[in-house]
Each structure stands twice: as C-alpha cells, then as structure tokens.
Amino acid sequence: MPAKESIVNLESVPALDEIPGRFARLQESVAQVVAKTGREPGSVAIELAVKYQAPESVLAAIDAGGTLLGHNIIQQLEETEQALADANAPRHRTHVIGHVQKNKAGRALAYAQCIETVDSSKLARRLDRLQGERIERGEASHPFDVMIQVNSSGTESQYGRAPESVVDFAGKIAGLENLRLVGLMTIGAHTTDVAAIARSFQIVRELREQIQEAGIASATELSMGMTHDMDIAIAEGSTIIRVGTAVFGPRPQIISQQ
Ligand SMILES: *Cc1c(COP(=O)(O)O)cnc(C)c1O
C-alpha cells in the first residue's frame, strides 16, 4: 500500500534562527508599502499571528523586535504567555483574534490586553460584567479594549457582524462601562480577486468613519490584512496587520485521527 501523502511539509518550516531575518524582511516590506501608498511611517503595526507555534518560535520573533501577538485559541494564549514569562521575554501585548467561547471569556480577559473578535451582544455583556468583577477584585484598573469583528465578505461560515449592524452594535458597546471600543477587525474576502478583497476592507474602513462620526472617538484601529493580502489592506487603511506565515512559515497542521 502506498504511503499516505503527508500534509505536513516540514522542509518549508523555517528553522528558529531564520525567524529574525524573516521578521526583518516583513518589517521592510511593510515599510515599503506604507511609503508607496502615502501612509505615515509607523502607522501600521505588525501583529504576529502565533496559533500552533511553539513558544520558542514566538520568543524568537519577540526577541527580533515583535511587540504584538495575536492568539486564536485561549488555551494556547495561556500556555504561551506562561512560557514567555518563564523565559523572561521582552514586554509585548497580546490580542485575541479567534472566536471566544463564552466559557473562555474570563481567561481571555486575564491573559490578553484586547479581544478583536467581539461579534455578539451576549459576549459583549459577559465581557463587561466579568471585567467589572475584575476591577472590583483589584485585578484590573480600567475598561478592557475590544474590537468588533466584521463579516465584510458576506461568507456565511465566517464569524463577525454583518456590516449593516455594526454602527448600532458599536453604540451598544460604547454604552458598556467596563469595555472600550478601540476599532474594527475583519478577515478579507477569501478570493484571488484583488478588487473584491479591497472592497471588503473598504467596507470596514467606511464603518469606522461612521462610528467616529457617531462620536465614538476611541474606535481608531482597523485590524485587517494577513500574509496574502496585507498589501491590499495597507492600501485600504489598515492600522494592524495580522501576520503568521510570512514570519513562521506554514503552520504545524493537526493531523486528523482516522
Ligand atoms: C492565522 C490568522 C492570521 C494570519 O494568517 P497568515 O496567513 O498566516 O498570515 C490572521 N488573522 C487571523 C484571524 C488568523 O486566524
């Protein structure tokens, strides 16, 4: 029987000592796109999307100058932060960029500094209540930063608010005492059609303008763009790009058990 083809392409996963160079090249190419599109130098932050990466790889990227991590899975967020603390890693911020299940909300608040994926009133109210309790217990001193995830491509399988409900929802979050709305997050349209991808980012930028006009001045960030579409996102006004593959190579895959 022929061996089953492996879905893990180990050859293309960079060695640990290649990570600093890959991060430096990413910074360089971001700076070039920022300049080319007439954006202010330094106006686009790089958030390292570290799902399934070993703590050593994450540490290598932080040592190379990475200051912002994005985690999809709360368990990995906790474990990585613990390992980084044990290794005396340089200071960094951590955002949640994956869907937050309601039973994980408290741990997300304890280990991250921002949740980018708020997309329901129920989750917003729960986070608000839990952050209020943390403040009462002296575990936190200020409202927790959140973003609204926008489903800008209309793909049904994607999380996020439908664009037409975002401004209203922003008003609801702004009314919650223990949350601070800092911006919008989206995953661009999943297509090779550049115009369609750009359009999905434009929708989110326009929503931020409307939210600003509604008087919610804290909502300044646009978290949009990943390895394959970050140039388009920067051109459309992204302030945070979430990048994994360009720095860490293809992610370790979970091999399905059969
Ligand atoms: C994994 C992930 C990214 C990064 O994707 P790459 O293609 O590896 O750059 C960005 N955003 C979210 C929400 C992700 O889950």
The ligand as a Gaussian input file, in Angstrom:
#p B3LYP/6-31G(d) Opt

LIG

0 1
 C       -3.934000      32.731000      11.271000
 C       -4.553000      34.057000      11.223000
 C       -3.882000      35.157000      10.647000
 C       -2.537000      35.049000       9.971000
 O       -2.618000      34.343000       8.784000
 P       -1.327000      34.167000       7.824000
 O       -1.915000      33.849000       6.513000
 O       -0.540000      33.035000       8.394000
 O       -0.578000      35.431000       7.840000
 C       -4.524000      36.384000      10.708000
 N       -5.732000      36.541000      11.267000
 C       -6.397000      35.508000      11.816000
 C       -7.732000      35.748000      12.423000
 C       -5.835000      34.248000      11.802000
 O       -6.521000      33.217000      12.331000

